[in-house]
């Protein structure tokens, strides 16, 4: 056990924020602090994986990304487009036509970002990846992304109750991972059925399995229902935030613009925090 003075000396990098994607989120004290667990929750195809990818690529920080939900070709194309600003269609064409060498220098500059593409990694697999990362780089990642939390193999669940218990246990495991490695651990997750279209604000109660006890930060994402053109508006709602503003209803959100060509995400030009 530690005194308060000793706690200050042994805290390490816990509590230090990694680079944020959004000034508007920062204004609401929504930060991605090291040593804590967050959940990003949205319906299928809304953009939660792109939110995580942009966060992973926006700063020069060590990253471990467990991409159970997407294969190497998908993540490679997305990451290349985000990093270079090239059209995602051109990037995919270069990859298919074996003309990808022109991107190797840009991608090589991000050598500290590592992906695992196991479809159902176990906790033991994840621990091995972290141990290897530390052995290679001499530090643990500052950001770990689990995409998606339901893809982690916890041994199976036979019914809804054990499924929820398994997710609760996985949140506790990932929270411990965050504390032990001093990484910000971000787990991506699904919504309940009535929110799966992603067209309206998602409240805290819309988190599938109601696993909102352990994470320090939970963001839900929905999109504008009448979006037009090449840009999509993602609305990011802080429904739980132990260190800043939160609105469990999901009706307070920050507008972010996703460029459909480059997959880059930024605060919308008319970005304001909206309340209903």
Buried (B, 14 or more C-beta within 10 A) or exposed (E): EEEEEEEEEEEEBBEBEBEBBBEBBBEBEBBBBBBBBBBBBBBEEBBBBBBBBBBBBBEEBBBBBBBBBBEEEBBBBBBBBBBBEBBBEBBBEBBEEEEBEEBEEEBEEBEBBBBBBBEEBEBEBBBEBBEEBBEEEEBBBBBBBBBBBBBBBBEEBEEEEEBBBBBBBBBBBBBEBBBEBBBBBBBBBBBBEEBBBBBBBBBBEBBBBEBBEBBBBBBBBBBBEEBEEEBBBBBBBBBBBEBBEBBBBBBBBBBBBBBBBBBBBBBBEEBEBEEE
